[in-house]
Amino acid sequence: MWFVGLMVGAVIGAIGGGGESIFVGGIAGIILGALASWRLLLYIGALLNLQIDFAIAWQGIALGAAVGIGVTLIGGLIPAISGTGIRVKDALEA
């Protein structure tokens, strides 16, 4: 469950855009995703009468960071590829 929270948090953090916002947004998204998934696990654990301890797995952080950077790069690659279909002169005249 925490794994999903980290991935969602990384994607939310990556929505910010390019440059340093990839790093800052990704870190913020991972932290928010970890906290949100921990709270959700506590709630579900309380319903099932279980005790849930907070633990961070480095694999989850690495995967969350990779997903966040990957989503940002793919999101920027699509407009870049579509922008190559127009000549510079035509773009400046528009």
C-alpha positions in Angstrom: 0.0 0.0 0.0 2.8 2.4 0.8 4.3 1.6 -2.6 1.2 3.0 -4.3 1.4 6.1 -2.1 5.0 6.8 -3.1 4.2 6.4 -6.8 1.2 8.6 -6.6 3.1 11.2 -4.6 5.9 11.1 -7.2 3.5 11.7 -10.1 1.8 14.5 -8.3 5.2 16.1 -7.6 6.3 15.7 -11.2 3.3 17.7 -12.5 5.1 20.9 -11.6 7.2 21.0 -14.8 10.8 21.0 -15.8 14.2 22.0 -14.4 14.6 22.2 -10.6 10.9 21.7 -10.1 11.4 18.1 -11.1 13.7 17.6 -8.1 11.8 19.8 -5.6 8.3 18.6 -6.8 9.5 15.0 -6.8 10.8 15.1 -3.3 7.7 16.9 -2.0 5.5 14.4 -3.8 7.4 11.4 -2.4 7.1 12.8 1.1 3.4 13.6 0.8 2.8 10.2 -0.8 4.6 8.4 2.0 2.7 10.3 4.7 -0.7 9.8 3.0 -0.1 6.1 2.5 1.0 5.7 6.1 -2.2 7.5 7.3 -4.3 5.2 5.1 -2.6 2.1 6.4 -3.2 3.3 10.0 -6.9 3.8 9.2 -7.2 0.3 7.6 -5.2 -1.2 10.4 -7.5 0.3 13.0 -10.5 -1.2 11.2 -8.9 -4.6 11.2 -7.4 -4.2 14.7 -3.8 -4.3 13.5 -0.8 -2.3 14.5 1.1 -0.7 11.6 4.6 0.6 12.0 6.0 3.3 9.8 8.9 2.1 7.7 10.5 3.6 4.5 11.9 1.2 1.9 14.6 2.6 -0.3 13.2 0.6 -3.2 10.0 2.5 -3.0 11.7 5.8 -2.9 13.8 4.9 -5.9 10.8 3.7 -7.8 8.8 6.8 -6.9 11.6 9.1 -8.0 12.0 7.1 -11.3 8.3 7.3 -12.0 8.2 11.1 -11.2 11.2 11.8 -13.5 9.8 9.5 -16.2 6.4 11.1 -16.2 7.9 14.5 -16.5 10.3 13.5 -19.3 7.5 11.8 -21.3 5.2 14.8 -20.7 7.9 17.2 -22.1 8.9 14.9 -24.9 5.4 14.8 -26.5 5.2 18.6 -27.2 8.9 18.6 -28.2 8.3 15.9 -30.9 5.2 17.7 -32.1 7.1 20.9 -32.3 9.6 19.5 -34.8 6.9 19.2 -37.4 6.8 23.0 -38.0 9.5 25.1 -39.5 11.1 27.8 -37.4 10.1 30.5 -39.9 6.4 29.5 -39.7 6.5 29.4 -35.9 7.9 32.9 -35.7 5.4 34.3 -38.2 2.4 32.8 -36.3 
